Amino acid sequence: MSLYRSTLRRAAAVTALAAGSVLLAAGTAAAHVTVHPDSYAKGATDGVLTFRVPNEEDSASTTEVQVFLPTDHPVLGVLVTPQNGWTAKVTTTKLKTPVKTDDGTITEAASEITWTGGKIGAGQYEDFDVAFGQLPEDADQLAFKTLQTYSDGKVVRWIEEPQGGQEPENPAPTLKLTAAGAATAAPSAGRTTSTSASPKATGSSDSTARGLGIAGLVVGVLGLAAGAFAIVRSRSARP
């Protein structure tokens, strides 16, 4: 009987540990503001960036989102997609170092995009699409520091950049810039119909992959529990 109880306790512990891992993976996957795709080629043109903003509060809604674009390595030709219920304001600034392009010299670029008027409720998220004309060629990554304001006045500052390969507590959405010609997470899209289609497809793929991963973990948990139960039954049936 003592062997039976010991085996049962071990089975319960393994099942609880695996279940905890499933919940942790699910919670971590949608913990902070992110940008999709997470990489583009340096100097890419006519593409789309999607900023995904999840609501992490149970008793408050997200009412304002501010995304700050780097001006030392500016993103040129920024355009925002109309968002139901939201009003977008794009702030431009004069560049310290003008950027020369095939269309001429650019002296100003977008430095901030603020969305207001809408609401992201508990357990929900919103995708904000931003089209660009050209990404910088002289940077390896771009950090888009973001402020998320809630209806109760709380402001979450997603402004920390990764250091030493470790993710900080409040990471800024970061876009990796790969060598020209290297494979990227998503191809560049035009500014017309494909502008809004590309990031939505990417977001859907991310959600599907995350769901399949969690489902696999759940199946693993059930398998462990079934195996442990079978061991207990076989041992308890022995004379």
JOPE-V107069 format. One record per backbone hydrogen bond with DSSP energy under -0.5 kcal/mol. NH is the residue of the N-H (numbers start at 1). CO is the residue of the C=O. Records with the same first field share a line. If there is no record, write none. Layout:
BEGIN
NH = CO / CO
END
This chain:
BEGIN
5 = 1
6 = 2
7 = 3
8 = 4
9 = 5
10 = 6
11 = 7
12 = 8
13 = 9
14 = 10
15 = 11
16 = 12
17 = 13
18 = 14
19 = 15
20 = 16
21 = 17
22 = 18
23 = 19
24 = 20
25 = 21
26 = 22
27 = 23
28 = 24
29 = 25
30 = 26
31 = 28
34 = 52
36 = 50
40 = 176
42 = 178
43 = 136
44 = 41
46 = 133
47 = 132
49 = 130
50 = 36
51 = 49 / 128
52 = 34 / 50
53 = 51 / 126
54 = 52
55 = 124
56 = 54
62 = 120
63 = 149
64 = 149
65 = 115
66 = 147
67 = 113
68 = 66 / 145
69 = 67 / 111
74 = 71
76 = 74 / 134
79 = 131
81 = 129
86 = 83
87 = 116
89 = 114
91 = 89 / 112
93 = 109
95 = 107
98 = 96
99 = 106
101 = 104
104 = 101
106 = 99
107 = 105
109 = 93
110 = 75
111 = 91
112 = 91
113 = 67
114 = 89
115 = 65
116 = 87
117 = 63
120 = 62
121 = 119
123 = 55
124 = 121
126 = 53
128 = 51 / 126
129 = 127
130 = 49
131 = 79
132 = 47
133 = 76
134 = 76
135 = 44
142 = 175
144 = 142 / 173
145 = 143
146 = 158
147 = 66
148 = 156
149 = 64 / 147
150 = 154
151 = 61
153 = 150
156 = 148
157 = 155
158 = 146 / 156
159 = 157 / 170
160 = 170
163 = 166
166 = 163
171 = 168
172 = 160
173 = 144
175 = 142
176 = 38 / 174
177 = 140
178 = 40 / 176
182 = 179
185 = 39
186 = 39
195 = 192
196 = 192 / 193
197 = 193
198 = 194
199 = 195
200 = 196
201 = 197
202 = 198
203 = 199
204 = 200
205 = 201
206 = 202
207 = 203
208 = 204
209 = 205
210 = 206
211 = 207
212 = 208
213 = 209
214 = 210
215 = 211
216 = 212
217 = 213
218 = 214
219 = 215
220 = 216
221 = 217
222 = 218
223 = 219
224 = 220
225 = 221
226 = 222
227 = 223
228 = 224
229 = 225
230 = 226
231 = 227
232 = 228
233 = 229
234 = 230
235 = 231
236 = 232
237 = 233
238 = 234 / 235
END
